[in-house]
């Protein structure tokens, strides 16, 4: 199982620290740098953060885990993602989900009640645009050719039947948000069944995300409470569930490997670059 680390794009960090985080993560051997996506929050934009990280590194994958796809205009998203993939030498992996925060949709003037349909329309347009088809009514493609020629790897987020359907049709696999191995296991089985019923070759790639913080637990918990303050419990459940000891981290790695996860993303909750080394010392 690959071990990835999140960029601290939702934490209170200075821009140069994000660059140093990316460099350190590559040096220590993490498989990917991941971002979490929000609009109405003082976070660094996902694709901008990954573009900066791409310029500071040369090998590590760049992973949106996940991008709230329906809030973005799909033609521009096709151009930006193709550009980032080509400029990074084919290192981009797109985790794409429908999202659920009404304020994000309102801020982007997109109808939250149509997010499922917008997601399907975006997936169709993205794949056609990456393949060089016209998606604007004229003869010109909207972006450069992705590094692989005609597509960018996509992992679909979400636990609905529609998410499973999208994975089998458009994705290279599926990605789980912050959850438990026990909750992920039934979804892995559904995704694999739909994958094979659709006649897809091989096996789907499965990713999962967990939060970690090795250091001051109060800093770790406060960052999660702040980010998830919109939840009914004010984010307390998410804050309590984060991994904060080497033993808990190692146990979770084993548990996710047992249910078939291909890549486990450790998303940070403490905005200090030393978290990269502290996590690497535990899991790599």
C-alpha positions, 0 to 999 in steps of 0.5 A, spaced: 500 500 500 502 506 498 502 512 503 501 519 501 501 525 505 496 531 505 499 538 503 496 543 509 492 547 504 486 548 509 491 550 515 494 556 517 501 556 514 505 561 510 505 559 502 513 558 503 511 553 508 507 549 503 513 549 498 517 546 503 512 541 505 512 538 498 519 538 498 520 534 504 514 529 502 518 527 496 525 527 499 522 522 505 518 518 499 511 519 500 507 517 494 503 523 493 501 530 495 494 531 497 489 537 497 482 538 500 477 542 497 473 548 499 471 555 497 468 558 502 474 557 507 481 561 508 484 555 505 489 555 499 486 553 492 487 546 491 489 546 484 494 552 485 497 549 491 498 543 487 501 547 481 506 550 486 508 543 489 509 541 482 514 546 481 518 544 487 518 537 486 519 532 480 517 525 482 511 525 487 504 524 485 499 530 485 492 528 488 486 532 489 482 528 495 477 531 493 475 536 488 468 539 489 467 538 481 460 541 480 462 548 483 467 549 477 466 551 470 467 544 467 471 547 460 476 551 465 477 545 469 478 541 463 484 546 461 487 547 468 487 540 469 490 538 463 495 544 463 497 542 470 498 534 468 502 536 462 507 541 466 508 536 471 510 530 467 503 526 468 503 526 475 496 529 477 491 524 479 484 527 480 479 525 486 473 528 484 466 529 488 460 532 488 460 536 495 455 538 499 456 545 502 451 550 500 455 556 501 460 553 496 455 552 491 452 559 492 459 563 492 460 560 485 453 561 483 452 554 481 445 550 483 447 545 489 440 542 488 443 540 481 450 538 483 449 530 481 447 532 474 453 537 474 458 532 476 456 527 470 456 533 465 463 535 468 465 528 468 463 527 460 466 534 458 473 533 462 474 526 458 472 529 451 476 535 452 482 531 455 482 527 448 482 533 444 475 533 442 471 540 441 467 542 447 466 549 445 463 549 439 469 550 435 475 546 432 480 548 437 481 543 443 481 547 450 487 545 453 494 542 452 494 534 451 495 531 458 502 527 459 498 520 458 495 522 451 488 523 452 486 522 459 488 524 467 487 518 472 480 520 476 478 517 482 471 518 484 469 520 491 462 519 495 458 513 498 452 513 493 450 509 488 451 514 483 458 514 485 459 507 484 456 508 477 461 514 476 467 510 478 465 504 473 464 509 467 469 514 468 474 512 474 481 509 475 478 507 482 474 510 488 477 514 494 474 514 501 473 521 505 475 520 513 472 514 515 474 507 518 476 501 515 470 497 517 465 503 513 470 503 507 470 495 506 463 494 503 464 500 499 470 497 496 466 491 495 461 495 491 466 498 487 469 492 485 463 489 483 460 494 479 467 495 475 467 488 473 460 488 471 462 494 467 467 490 463 473 494 466 480 490 466 484 489 472 482 492 479 480 499 481 485 503 485 482 505 492 484 510 496 482 513 503 484 519 507 485 519 515 487 525 519 493 525 523 497 530 528 503 528 532 504 533 537 500 538 541 493 534 541 490 541 542 492 544 536 490 538 532 483 538 535 482 545 534 484 545 527 479 540 525 473 543 529 474 549 525 474 546 519 468 542 520 464 547 525 458 546 520 457 539 522 451 538 527 456 536 533 461 542 531 466 537 528 468 534 535 467 527 532 472 528 527 477 532 531 476 526 536 477 520 531 484 523 528 490 519 529 495 522 534 500 516 536 505 512 532 501 506 535 494 508 532 497 510 525 501 503 524 494 500 526 490 504 521 495 502 516 494 495 517 487 495 517 486 499 511 491 494 507 486 489 510 480 491 506 484 493 500 486 500 500 491 501 495 493 508 497 492 511 504 493 519 505 495 522 511 492 529 512 495 533 517 492 537 522 498 541 525 501 546 521 508 544 522 513 542 517 516 537 522 509 533 521 512 530 514 518 527 518 515 525 524 510 521 520 515 518 515 519 516 521 512 512 523 510 509 516 515 509 511 
